[in-house]
Every structure is written in structure tokens, then in C-alpha cells.
Amino acid sequence: MLDLTPKTLADRKALRINPCKTCQPVGALYAALGVHRCMPHSHGSQGCVSYHRTFLTRHFKEPAIAASSSFTEGASVFGGGANLRAAVKNIFDVYDPDIIAVHTTCLSETIGDDLNAYILEMDIPDDKLVVHANTPSYVGSHVTGYANMVAGFIRYLADPRAPKGDRIAVFPGFVNPGDIRELKHLLARMGKDFIMFPDQCGVMDAPMKGVYEMYPDGGTPIDDVRALGGCRHVYALGHAASEEPADVLDKKCRVPNTVLPLPVGVAATDAFVMAVAAGGAVPEDIEDERGRLLDLMLDVNPHLHERKLAIFGDPDTVAGLTAFALELGMHPKFVITGTPGEAFVHRTEDILAGYGVGDCTVKAASDLFELHQMVKNHPVDLLVGSSYGKQIAKAEDIPFVRLGFPILDRYAHSYMPMVGYRGAMRIVELLAGAIMDRYDRDCADEDLEAVM
């Protein structure tokens, strides 16, 4: 399919080919689904929300609910205030959520709709809530939209007068429910009283009960979002996805925060565990998990050492995978994200410098066409990223490991963790398995051994 991709690289500033991202409302919708009994609402055309719902549904293999302001030509010219007011009334009457989380789209942002004014003018039932976030699709990426929506909930709901206590909050970043469950496991083993926000567990991985539930049991309760203002400390995981919401909470409620890299691999998980432990003892079973991971890393080292790989995807995920690849003795050759922002480049280059690796191209606001050209010029042993890398893997005959978002052509990924020590063990299995499968495929018959 991509066999005719040219090797000659060009500096493209006004064009992206096969983008390595999607638009803000996808992330905003996902963030809203992490609040209990919340109905995400797309303030734009029906086509927009159809795409965003489909994108999430294909990744999680679960229905992603959302409503729409259903813009027509009239709303595009005269504004979408009437559409939004009618939509909010109908949603509360028909679907009965506890809260509606409105995010904007290209169209509503371009015409300049003032959602804050619209919401203040609405007749909202006393026991219901409406919040909003501005998420223009032509700025940032789905990770930006996720951060904006999380910050939007905090601006509306976090209560500066909430009783202060010893409770902590964790902002997990743009990750799967399986990752959030792994973070909960670590926090529970350390005996911490915590708020996870947002929390898509039980929503985007709801169990099959034989009866459809529009609002499953999962999600962060609204009272917990309010109680964020009384937390002792916030641990924000992932600079791109969680730093802004943590700063908004600090400014509004004076809750201090620690921004940490997504806990992928040994060092990043160590940093999370030690930060949360806050000088206290780490349970022995968590230390055992770490030890098992180190044992596995030693076992596979002969197969992964000095292997060159290309990594693409969301900035926090890619930075975490890059650091872990270095811990495994691998050589990241190309590291790209579609999300704009040079902060990602600086952080990733610092990670590489810490391991003395200089022969690596790191780029933000890049795309998969450019990545393919890079790989054509300098082949790698392994490609790591979302399902959209499969065409490159096929064209260049490269082993391919699916990690990140979105994964559209495989199953079970959203249930399996990537974070924590146990998540790192899964990553090792995937990386080593791909390399060893390729050896089995290509080796001579006399070299095909049962023991490798």
C-alpha cells in the first residue's frame, strides 16, 4: 500500500500526511466518560460526534455515548445557542444524566459561540449540572482535548471550601482502563485514600451483564470531583495530559501537585511509587513485582540489546516507552508524536542524553508519512505504536508491536496495563515476542530451535 513512499524528506509546515494524532473532541469525550453518570455533548454538527464516538468505540470495543447540538446552516450563521439550550433540555428529559459535559468543535469555535454565557442563561434543573471546555479541533490533539476537559470539570466543580484531609488525588493521564486499574492496585497496596480522576474503569470496560446500561457503575463520582479541592496533594501523570488540570486545581483550590512522567518502565514507576509513599515504607509485594520485572528484563536482554526501534504515538506514552526501551538496552532511532509542542522534544532528548544516546530523531507535530521516510532511509528492527503503523510495517517488512492509542485492529489491549511493574512485564513480552517471532520466520530450518 505504501511501497511508493519516497525516501527524500521535505520540510512540510502546512501539510500533514497520515497524521499521528486525532482532534481535541475525541480526548474531551473520553475524559467526560470518566465521570459517573455523565453525558458528553459535542457542540457542533452530527457528523463530528459520529466520528468521535466511532473512534473511541473501535478502540475500546465499547459504546461511547455522546449527544450533539446538531448544527445546521442556520446555527452556523446565527450561532448555536438555541441548539445547545434545546439539546440540554432534551438530554435531561430523555437520558437523565447527572451532568452534561459540553465540548466545542471546529465549527462552534470558528463562529465564536460563548458557551459560558449560554450555560449561565440556561434553566438547568436543581439537581443537574452542565460544564464545558473549549476544544477546537484545529489546535493541539486529542491529548490536548483530554487535558482541557479535565481542567473544565475542575473549573466548574472543584470546591476550594472542601474539608482538608489526608486524601490524595491521581490524574492518570490519557490511558486505558487497564492502566487505571493498575494504578489503583499500587495505591491500594500502599494503603492510600485517593481520588482517581477521571476514571473510565467500569465505563469503557464495563462487564457484560446481559442488559445495556447507559450509565454503568464506573466513573469518578461528582462528589469526588468537588472534593478534589480538599485533597492534600495531586499526582499528575503525564505532562501533556495532566499538568494543566493540576495547575488549574492549584490556582483554584491551593492543592499542591507533583507532575510525574507516565509510570512506564522501571524508573518512572519507581518515581510514582516513591512519590506516593512520601517517605513511608513500600509494601513487600510491590517490591516483589519490581524484582520479577528486573528478572524478566535480564532474561530477554540477549534478544533486545541494541535493537533499533521507531516509536510513535501520544507524547506521554511515547516518552514513557522511549525511557523503558533504553532501560531494556534497546536503541530508539526515531521518536515522534503528532501532538504539537517542543516541550515533548526537550523532555525526550533529556531522557536519551541520560543514557548517552545521541543518534535519535525526536519530533513533535510529525506524521506517519515522515516516519515512513525516516525508516526507509535508516531501517529499524522494530516499530512500536498504534494500529496506523501497520501499513509502514507491511511495506518495510518490520516487526510491529501495537501499544498506545488507537488500537483498532486487535482486542483486549484496553484491559491490559502498560503502566506499573506488571504493565512493564507485558511490554517486555510484546517486544521480545515480536523480535523472536521474526527470527523464527526468517531463520533457516536447521536454526529453528524450540529453545531460544
matplotlib code that plots the C-alpha trace (Angstrom):
import matplotlib.pyplot as plt

x = [0.0, 2.8, 5.5, 5.8, 6.6, 9.7, 12.9, 13.6, 12.5, 10.9, 10.2, 6.4, 4.9, 1.3, 0.5, 0.3, 0.1, -1.3, -1.4, -0.1, -3.0, -6.7, -8.7, -9.4, -13.0, -12.0, -10.0, -12.6, -15.3, -13.1, -12.3, -16.1, -16.8, -14.6, -17.2, -20.1, -23.4, -22.0, -23.3, -20.6, -22.0, -20.5, -21.4, -21.2, -22.6, -23.8, -21.0, -18.4, -19.8, -20.4, -16.7, -15.6, -17.9, -16.8, -13.1, -13.5, -15.9, -13.4, -10.5, -12.3, -14.9, -17.4, -20.2, -19.1, -22.2, -22.4, -25.0, -24.8, -26.1, -26.8, -25.7, -27.4, -26.7, -28.7, -26.7, -23.5, -24.6, -26.6, -24.8, -25.6, -27.1, -30.6, -29.4, -27.5, -30.4, -32.8, -30.2, -29.6, -33.3, -33.9, -30.9, -32.0, -35.6, -34.8, -31.5, -31.4, -27.7, -26.5, -24.1, -23.6, -20.0, -20.1, -17.0, -16.7, -15.8, -14.1, -17.5, -18.6, -15.2, -14.9, -18.2, -17.3, -20.0, -19.7, -20.6, -20.1, -22.7, -25.1, -24.8, -25.3, -28.6, -30.0, -32.7, -30.9, -32.7, -31.5, -30.1, -28.3, -25.0, -23.6, -19.9, -17.9, -14.4, -13.2, -11.7, -11.1, -10.0, -7.5, -5.4, -3.4, -4.6, -6.9, -4.5, -4.9, -8.7, -8.5, -6.5, -8.9, -11.9, -10.4, -9.5, -13.0, -14.5, -12.1, -13.0, -16.7, -16.8, -13.7, -14.6, -12.0, -14.0, -13.9, -12.7, -9.0, -7.7, -5.0, -6.7, -4.6, -5.7, -4.2, -4.7, -3.9, -3.4, -4.7, -4.5, -6.7, -9.0, -6.5, -3.8, -6.1, -6.8, -3.1, -2.6, -5.4, -3.7, -0.5, -2.3, -4.4, -1.4, 0.2, -2.9, -3.6, -7.0, -7.3, -9.5, -8.8, -9.9, -11.1, -11.7, -13.0, -12.9, -16.3, -17.4, -15.2, -14.5, -17.9, -18.7, -21.3, -24.5, -27.0, -28.7, -27.5, -26.7, -26.3, -24.5, -22.5, -21.3, -17.8, -16.5, -15.4, -18.4, -19.3, -18.9, -15.3, -14.6, -15.9, -13.7, -10.5, -10.3, -9.7, -7.0, -3.6, -1.7, -2.2, 0.0, -0.4, 0.8, 2.0, 3.0, 0.8, -2.4, -2.3, -0.1, -2.6, -5.5, -3.2, -2.2, -5.8, -6.7, -3.7, -4.7, -8.4, -8.0, -4.4, -3.8, -0.1, 0.9, 3.7, 3.8, 5.4, 6.1, 3.6, 4.8, 6.0, 9.1, 11.3, 12.5, 9.1, 7.2, 9.8, 9.3, 5.5, 5.7, 8.2, 6.4, 3.1, 4.8, 6.1, 8.9, 6.9, 7.7, 6.8, 4.9, 7.0, 4.6, 5.2, 9.0, 8.5, 6.7, 9.6, 12.0, 10.1, 10.2, 14.0, 14.4, 12.4, 14.5, 17.7, 16.2, 15.3, 18.4, 20.2, 17.2, 16.6, 20.1, 21.0, 17.9, 16.8, 13.2, 10.9, 8.2, 5.2, 2.0, 0.9, 3.6, 3.3, 3.1, 5.9, 8.2, 7.5, 8.1, 11.4, 12.7, 11.7, 13.3, 16.6, 16.3, 16.0, 19.2, 17.4, 18.2, 15.4, 16.2, 13.0, 10.6, 7.7, 4.3, 1.6, 0.8, 2.4, 4.8, 8.5, 8.4, 8.0, 11.1, 13.2, 12.0, 12.6, 16.1, 16.9, 15.9, 18.1, 21.0, 20.8, 21.7, 24.3, 22.2, 22.5, 21.8, 18.0, 15.5, 12.8, 10.0, 6.6, 3.8, 5.1, 3.2, 3.4, 4.4, 7.5, 8.2, 8.0, 10.5, 12.9, 12.6, 13.2, 16.5, 17.5, 15.8, 14.9, 14.4, 11.0, 8.1, 6.0, 2.8, -0.9, -2.7, -2.0, 1.6, 0.6, 0.9, 4.5, 5.3, 4.0, 5.6, 9.1, 8.6, 9.3, 8.1, 5.3, 4.1, 0.8, 1.0, -0.8, -3.9, -5.8, -5.6, -8.4, -7.5, -6.8, -8.6, -8.0, -5.4, -7.6, -7.9, -4.2, -1.9, 1.1, 1.9, 3.4, 5.7, 3.2, 2.4, 6.1, 6.3, 3.6, 5.5, 8.6, 6.6, 5.3, 8.7, 10.6, 7.8, 7.9, 11.7, 11.7, 8.8, 10.7, 13.8, 11.7, 10.1, 13.4, 15.9, 17.0, 15.2, 18.3, 18.3, 14.7, 15.1, 12.5, 14.7, 15.9]
y = [0.0, 2.4, 1.0, 4.2, 6.5, 8.5, 8.4, 12.1, 14.1, 17.5, 20.2, 20.4, 23.1, 23.4, 19.8, 16.6, 13.3, 10.3, 12.3, 10.8, 12.2, 13.0, 16.0, 17.6, 16.5, 12.8, 13.3, 15.6, 12.9, 10.3, 12.5, 13.1, 9.4, 9.1, 10.9, 8.9, 9.4, 12.0, 12.6, 14.1, 16.6, 17.8, 21.4, 21.1, 19.0, 15.5, 14.3, 15.5, 13.5, 10.5, 10.4, 10.9, 8.2, 5.8, 6.4, 5.6, 2.7, 1.0, 1.3, 0.2, -2.2, -0.5, 2.0, 5.6, 7.6, 11.3, 13.8, 16.6, 20.2, 19.1, 22.3, 23.1, 26.0, 28.3, 27.6, 28.0, 31.6, 32.8, 30.8, 27.6, 29.0, 27.8, 24.4, 24.0, 25.1, 22.7, 19.9, 20.3, 20.2, 17.1, 15.3, 15.8, 14.9, 11.8, 10.4, 11.7, 12.1, 13.8, 16.0, 17.1, 17.9, 20.1, 20.4, 22.6, 21.7, 23.5, 24.9, 26.3, 27.7, 29.4, 31.2, 32.2, 30.7, 31.7, 28.5, 30.1, 32.7, 30.1, 27.8, 30.8, 31.6, 28.1, 26.8, 23.8, 21.5, 22.0, 18.5, 18.6, 20.1, 21.4, 22.1, 22.9, 23.1, 24.8, 22.1, 23.5, 20.6, 22.7, 23.2, 20.5, 17.0, 14.5, 14.7, 18.5, 18.0, 15.5, 17.9, 20.8, 18.8, 17.6, 21.2, 22.2, 19.9, 21.3, 24.9, 24.2, 21.7, 21.6, 23.2, 25.4, 25.0, 21.2, 19.9, 19.4, 15.9, 13.3, 12.2, 12.4, 12.7, 11.0, 12.3, 9.2, 10.8, 9.6, 5.9, 2.8, 1.5, -1.4, 1.2, 2.9, -0.4, -1.0, 2.4, 1.7, -1.6, 0.1, 2.8, 0.3, -1.9, 1.3, 1.9, 5.3, 7.1, 8.5, 10.1, 8.9, 11.5, 10.9, 7.2, 5.2, 1.9, 0.2, 2.6, 1.8, -1.8, -2.4, -6.1, -7.9, -8.2, -9.0, -5.7, -2.4, 0.3, 3.8, 4.8, 1.9, 1.8, 3.2, 6.8, 9.3, 10.4, 14.1, 14.5, 13.3, 15.9, 18.5, 17.0, 17.5, 20.9, 19.3, 16.9, 17.0, 16.5, 15.8, 13.4, 14.3, 11.6, 12.7, 16.3, 16.6, 15.2, 16.1, 19.1, 21.7, 20.3, 20.0, 23.7, 24.7, 22.9, 24.5, 28.0, 27.5, 25.5, 25.7, 22.0, 21.3, 18.9, 16.8, 16.2, 12.8, 11.0, 8.3, 5.3, 3.2, 1.0, 0.7, 4.3, 6.0, 3.5, 3.9, 7.6, 7.3, 4.7, 6.7, 10.0, 8.5, 6.6, 10.1, 8.7, 5.7, 2.0, 0.4, -2.9, -6.0, -7.4, -4.2, -4.7, -8.3, -7.1, -4.9, -7.7, -10.0, -7.3, -6.9, -10.7, -10.8, -7.9, -9.8, -12.9, -11.2, -8.9, -11.1, -10.7, -6.9, -5.5, -2.8, -3.4, -0.3, 0.8, 3.5, 4.7, 6.9, 8.0, 10.3, 12.4, 11.0, 7.4, 7.8, 9.4, 6.5, 3.8, 5.5, 5.5, 1.9, 0.9, 2.4, 0.5, -2.6, -1.8, -1.0, 1.9, 4.3, 5.6, 7.6, 9.0, 11.1, 12.4, 14.2, 16.4, 19.9, 21.2, 21.4, 20.5, 16.9, 17.1, 18.6, 16.0, 13.1, 14.4, 14.7, 11.0, 10.0, 12.1, 10.3, 7.1, 8.7, 8.1, 10.9, 9.1, 9.5, 11.8, 13.2, 15.3, 16.8, 17.7, 15.0, 12.4, 8.8, 9.7, 11.4, 8.5, 6.1, 8.2, 8.1, 4.3, 3.9, 5.8, 4.2, 0.8, -0.3, -3.7, -2.9, -0.5, 0.5, 2.4, 2.5, 0.5, 3.1, 1.9, -1.4, -0.1, 1.0, -2.3, -4.2, -2.0, -2.2, -5.8, -4.6, -6.5, -4.4, -4.0, -2.3, 0.0, 3.3, 4.8, 3.9, 0.2, -0.6, -4.0, -6.1, -7.0, -7.0, -4.1, -1.7, -4.3, -4.9, -2.4, -0.7, 1.2, -0.1, -3.0, -5.5, -3.3, -3.2, -7.0, -7.1, -4.6, -6.8, -9.8, -8.0, -6.6, -9.8, -11.9, -9.8, -10.0, -13.7, -14.4, -12.6, -14.8, -17.9, -16.7, -15.8, -18.4, -21.5, -24.7, -26.1, -23.0, -23.2, -24.2, -24.9, -23.2, -19.6]
z = [0.0, 0.9, -1.4, -3.4, -0.4, -1.5, 0.5, 0.0, 3.1, 2.7, 5.3, 5.4, 7.5, 6.1, 5.4, 7.4, 5.6, 7.7, 10.9, 14.1, 16.2, 16.1, 17.2, 20.6, 21.0, 20.9, 24.1, 25.6, 25.1, 26.6, 29.7, 30.2, 30.1, 33.2, 35.3, 36.8, 35.0, 32.7, 29.2, 26.9, 24.5, 21.2, 20.4, 16.6, 13.8, 14.0, 11.7, 14.3, 17.2, 15.0, 14.1, 17.7, 19.1, 16.4, 17.0, 20.7, 20.2, 17.8, 20.2, 23.3, 21.7, 23.9, 23.1, 23.6, 24.4, 23.4, 22.3, 19.7, 19.2, 15.6, 13.8, 10.5, 8.2, 10.4, 13.5, 11.6, 10.6, 13.7, 16.4, 18.2, 21.4, 20.6, 19.6, 22.8, 25.0, 23.3, 23.4, 27.2, 28.0, 25.8, 27.2, 30.8, 29.9, 27.8, 29.0, 32.6, 33.3, 36.4, 34.5, 30.9, 29.7, 26.7, 24.4, 21.3, 17.8, 14.8, 13.8, 17.1, 17.8, 14.4, 14.7, 18.3, 20.4, 24.1, 25.9, 29.4, 28.6, 27.1, 30.2, 32.6, 30.8, 30.8, 33.1, 34.5, 37.0, 40.6, 40.9, 37.5, 36.2, 32.9, 32.4, 29.3, 27.8, 24.6, 22.3, 18.8, 16.5, 14.6, 17.7, 19.6, 19.5, 21.3, 24.3, 24.4, 24.4, 27.2, 29.3, 28.5, 29.5, 32.8, 33.6, 32.7, 35.3, 37.9, 37.0, 37.4, 40.3, 42.4, 45.8, 47.5, 50.7, 50.7, 54.1, 54.1, 54.9, 54.1, 50.8, 47.7, 44.0, 41.0, 37.5, 35.4, 32.0, 28.7, 29.3, 29.1, 31.9, 32.3, 33.2, 35.7, 37.4, 37.7, 39.3, 41.7, 42.6, 43.5, 45.5, 47.4, 48.2, 49.7, 51.8, 50.3, 50.4, 46.9, 44.2, 40.7, 38.2, 35.6, 35.9, 32.9, 34.7, 34.6, 31.8, 28.9, 30.1, 31.6, 32.3, 30.2, 32.3, 29.5, 29.9, 28.4, 30.9, 29.5, 32.7, 34.2, 37.7, 36.9, 36.7, 39.2, 41.4, 41.1, 44.8, 44.4, 41.7, 44.2, 46.9, 44.8, 46.4, 49.8, 48.8, 50.4, 47.1, 43.5, 41.5, 37.8, 35.5, 32.1, 31.3, 28.2, 29.6, 33.3, 34.0, 33.0, 35.1, 38.1, 37.7, 37.4, 40.6, 42.4, 41.3, 42.2, 45.4, 46.5, 46.2, 45.6, 42.8, 41.6, 37.8, 37.0, 33.8, 32.9, 35.0, 32.1, 32.9, 36.0, 36.8, 36.0, 38.1, 40.9, 40.8, 41.1, 43.9, 45.9, 45.4, 46.7, 49.5, 50.7, 52.8, 54.1, 53.5, 50.2, 50.7, 50.1, 47.4, 45.3, 45.7, 44.6, 41.4, 40.7, 41.2, 38.9, 36.2, 36.6, 36.4, 33.1, 31.7, 32.3, 30.7, 27.5, 27.2, 24.7, 22.3, 22.8, 23.4, 20.8, 18.7, 16.9, 17.1, 16.0, 18.4, 17.6, 19.4, 22.2, 23.8, 27.3, 26.1, 23.6, 26.2, 28.6, 26.0, 25.0, 28.5, 29.0, 25.7, 27.0, 30.2, 28.2, 26.3, 23.1, 20.8, 20.0, 16.5, 15.7, 18.3, 17.1, 18.2, 16.2, 19.2, 18.8, 21.5, 21.7, 25.5, 24.4, 22.3, 25.2, 27.7, 25.4, 24.4, 28.2, 28.6, 25.7, 27.0, 30.3, 28.6, 26.3, 23.2, 20.6, 17.4, 17.6, 15.8, 18.1, 16.6, 17.7, 15.3, 12.9, 10.9, 9.8, 6.2, 7.6, 9.9, 6.9, 5.0, 8.0, 8.3, 4.6, 4.9, 8.2, 8.7, 12.2, 13.9, 15.4, 15.0, 18.1, 18.1, 17.2, 14.6, 12.0, 11.8, 10.2, 6.7, 7.3, 9.0, 6.0, 3.4, 5.1, 6.5, 10.1, 13.2, 14.7, 18.3, 19.0, 22.0, 22.6, 21.1, 19.0, 18.5, 16.2, 14.7, 17.9, 21.1, 24.8, 24.7, 26.8, 29.6, 29.8, 31.6, 30.2, 33.4, 36.6, 37.0, 35.8, 32.8, 32.0, 32.1, 29.4, 27.3, 27.6, 26.5, 23.4, 22.4, 22.8, 21.3, 18.1, 17.7, 18.4, 16.1, 13.3, 13.9, 13.7, 10.5, 8.8, 10.1, 8.2, 9.0, 10.8, 13.1, 14.1, 17.7, 20.4, 23.0, 22.2]

ax = plt.figure().add_subplot(projection="3d")
ax.plot(x, y, z, "-o")
ax.set_aspect("equal")
plt.show()
